[in-house]
Amino acid sequence: MRAYKLDRDLRLVMLSAIADIEIYLRSRLSYLAVEEDGSFGFPESTKARLNRELSAVKNSEQLIKHFVAKYGDKHNLPPY
């Protein structure tokens, strides 16, 4: 029983640490991409897919509704 509890606790600690590392790496990569290409500098190869995904959630996500209402005439996609 103690081994099971230790294993469970260790797994929770490891998953939490992995999540923190993932968030750090994702935010760092986004920062570097914005620094190089600007806030709206999405690669051409991903713009079509991102537009499809944006259309799919346009009516359900509050953040996307706000972005489209306020900036939709200037930008097709939200910034990084």
C-alpha positions as CSV (number, residue, x, y, z in Angstrom):
1,M,0.0,0.0,0.0
2,R,2.8,2.4,0.8
3,A,4.5,1.7,-2.5
4,Y,1.3,2.4,-4.3
5,K,0.8,5.8,-2.5
6,L,4.5,6.7,-3.1
7,D,4.1,5.8,-6.8
8,R,0.9,7.9,-7.1
9,D,2.4,10.9,-5.4
10,L,5.6,10.7,-7.4
11,R,3.5,10.5,-10.6
12,L,1.5,13.6,-9.6
13,V,4.7,15.6,-8.9
14,M,6.3,14.5,-12.2
15,L,3.2,15.4,-14.2
16,S,3.0,18.8,-12.6
17,A,6.7,19.5,-13.3
18,I,6.2,18.4,-16.9
19,A,3.3,20.7,-17.3
20,D,5.3,23.6,-16.0
21,I,8.1,22.9,-18.4
22,E,5.7,22.6,-21.3
23,I,4.1,26.0,-20.6
24,Y,7.5,27.6,-20.2
25,L,8.7,26.1,-23.6
26,R,5.5,27.1,-25.4
27,S,5.6,30.6,-24.1
28,R,9.3,31.0,-24.9
29,L,8.8,29.7,-28.5
30,S,5.9,32.1,-29.0
31,Y,8.0,35.0,-27.6
32,L,10.9,34.2,-30.0
33,A,8.5,33.9,-33.0
34,V,6.9,37.2,-32.2
35,E,10.3,38.8,-31.8
36,E,11.3,37.6,-35.2
37,D,8.1,37.9,-37.3
38,G,5.8,40.2,-35.3
39,S,2.6,39.5,-33.4
40,F,0.8,38.3,-36.6
41,G,3.8,36.6,-38.2
42,F,2.2,33.1,-38.6
43,P,4.0,30.9,-41.2
44,E,2.2,30.9,-44.5
45,S,1.9,27.1,-44.3
46,T,-0.3,27.3,-41.2
47,K,-2.6,30.3,-42.1
48,A,-5.2,28.2,-44.0
49,R,-5.5,25.7,-41.1
50,L,-5.7,28.5,-38.5
51,N,-8.4,30.3,-40.5
52,R,-10.5,27.1,-40.6
53,E,-10.0,26.5,-36.8
54,L,-10.9,30.2,-36.2
55,S,-14.1,29.8,-38.2
56,A,-15.1,26.7,-36.3
57,V,-14.9,28.5,-32.9
58,K,-15.9,32.0,-33.9
59,N,-19.3,31.8,-32.4
60,S,-18.5,29.9,-29.2
61,E,-15.3,31.4,-27.8
62,Q,-15.6,34.8,-26.0
63,L,-12.0,35.8,-26.8
64,I,-12.5,35.2,-30.5
65,K,-15.8,37.0,-30.6
66,H,-14.2,40.0,-29.0
67,F,-11.2,39.9,-31.3
68,V,-13.4,39.7,-34.5
69,A,-15.7,42.5,-33.3
70,K,-12.8,44.8,-32.4
71,Y,-10.0,43.9,-34.9
72,G,-11.6,41.7,-37.5
73,D,-11.5,44.4,-40.2
74,K,-7.7,44.8,-39.8
75,H,-6.5,41.2,-39.0
76,N,-7.7,37.8,-40.1
77,L,-6.1,35.9,-37.2
78,P,-5.5,36.9,-33.6
79,P,-1.9,37.6,-32.5
80,Y,0.3,34.9,-31.0
